[in-house]
Amino acid sequence: MSRFIAPRPLTLQTLKPRNPLVAASRMRQAGRHAGGNTRQQARRELQRAIAETSERSP
């Protein structure tokens, strides 16, 4: 008489863990940064205004 042997659980090994954010990141397009000079211009204008007010004060 043969003994009943329970089937072994089937385990699949994946090669690498899957990241769900990868597909979204691959769809993004890179581009140049437009208008990066505005912050520097605003800083220079602010420095000029501060220098003018400090020259006027006694």
Buried (B, 14 or more C-beta within 10 A) or exposed (E): EEEEEEEEEEEEEEEEEEEEEEEEEEEEEEEEEEEEEEEEEEEEEEEEEEEEEEEEEE
